[in-house]
């Protein structure tokens, strides 16, 4: 979408010569003579906001049977999809590998890309908590953000659990002794 607009602008601009193209396409940065789709941090932020708006306003056509009227009823509903870096790349017409190569690993864009990744994680968590995304998919989605559904069974964790269980058993035994003493005193 965005890529097509940029290329249309380029085609319309017949005044651009090779020297101007080499220096930068409409003020953007160059990579091996090809124009960058995202020209600045502000441009990236603007495109990210447009992408989030698009994700939050997906229109789907639903069909249901109305028993009252004995007919099928169709209705357009607004739905949302989860934000992803991959979805953003498709939205702006950029391959994922080029995004990571040119922007994610760049000092200039690094903080903005990190914020985008964090917003993707928060969006996914929010949609699980609001049950927009079925909880059965939580492991799959959250694994994209470094979470795991498996417990870590390293030695320190096992030792910690063992110590806690021992302490609980000692306290339980002490409570049982006190309870027995109280009952024997009351019987006497």
Number of C-alpha atoms within 10 A of each C-alpha: 9 15 16 11 11 16 13 11 12 15 11 9 11 8 9 14 9 10 8 12 17 16 14 18 19 15 13 15 18 16 11 8 13 12 20 21 20 22 16 15 16 12 12 19 16 12 17 21 13 15 20 20 13 15 19 15 14 13 14 12 9 10 11 10 11 11 8 6 8 8 10 10 11 12 10 11 11 10 12 17 17 19 23 20 17 13 17 21 18 16 18 20 14 18 13 15 12 12 19 15 11 17 20 17 13 13 10 13 16 16 15 18 22 12 12 20 16 13 16 19 19 15 17 23 18 14 17 18 13 11 10 14 18 11 14 9 10 18 13 13 18 16 11 13 15 8 12 13 10 7 7 10 9 8 9 10 12 12 12 11 12 12 12 12 12 12 12 12 12 12 12 12 12 12 12 12 12 12 12 12 12 11 11 10 9 8 7 5
